Amino acid sequence: MRLSPQGRRVLGCLIEKSLTTPDHYPLSANALRSACNQSTGRDPVVDYGDDDVRAGIDDLKPHQLVRTEYARGSHVPKTAHRLAEQLDLDPAQQALLGLLLLRGPQTPAELRTRAARMHEFSSTELVEAVLGSLAAHRFGPLVERRDREPGRREARWAHLLGPDDTDTQGGPPASAGATGRYRRFHDAVTAADWDTAIDQLARDVTFRSPAVHQPYEGRLATATILRAVARVFEDFRYVDTFDEGDRAVLLFEARVGDRDLQGIDLLRFDDDGMIIDFTVMIRPLSGLTAVVEGMRAALDGT
């Protein structure tokens, strides 16, 4: 089964909304267009019109993956997916396939974090087991495990319903504002490849820490901070991204000792695509306090 970019985006959105907002599902044409064009939880970000959404629905119809429904007393058609009937997929399988359709190849750990609103997985091992069931599906493999790429600590999984929008030039048109400049830094940090991450910093980068008032100036000072962060943070992972023009926002979660925390990396890029301004914010206060104490110890040891 090879679906068009529009078909993959529409199917992914229908899966997501059926699991996260069942009270507002199935989706009208307007709601489905809005879901396709969300700027969060999507890679790439697209700017679909009504014709694109209709093309996606039409692409799914020959595979009997969608149906049209009408609410009682309403003449507005709404669209629902038919994965349970056609492919015999349970909610856990649907959640993972939907994420792969919406965000491209991901590691089991990333999938577990991002699936939380759709389906709660108690462990990464359970995610891997469900992925295995999709790879061995009786109608043919729906996903595959890719070889670990250079610079990455974990292998990623990808769907098999068409070429990855993130890996090809023939996917749906990206939003005019989305540039993907953050991706090399994001992937290097995820892989704990700090040399590559630091290479993305401009020589005159300004780093603003959540712990001190005065900013750090220059690549060397910022690199020292980032390497200390790598020693202090545990279970660090990016959970979402926002990308617009010369700026990107990377949302992360981590642990320091017994404290869980959330934060954002605010990145601004120069004309060469290098990070020229880097601001970090962290919550809650107890997490920030643990970071300050850990960073002090790490920097004292350098």
Secondary structure, DSSP 8 states (H G I E B T S, - for coil): ----HHHHHHHHHHHHHHHH-GGG-SB-HHHHHHHHT-SSS-SS-B---HHHHHHHHHHHGGGT-EEEEE-TT---EEEEE-HHHHH---HHHHHHHHHHHHH-SB-HHHHHHHTTTT---S-HHHHHHHHHHHHT-TT--SEEE----TT-SS--EEESSS--TTT-SSSS-B-TT---TTHHHHHHHHTT-HHHHHHTEEEEEEEE-SS-SS-EESHHHHHHHHHHHHHH-EEEEEEEEEEETTEEEEEEEEEETTEEEEEEEEEEE-TTS-EEEEEEEEESHHHHHHHHHHHHHHHHT-
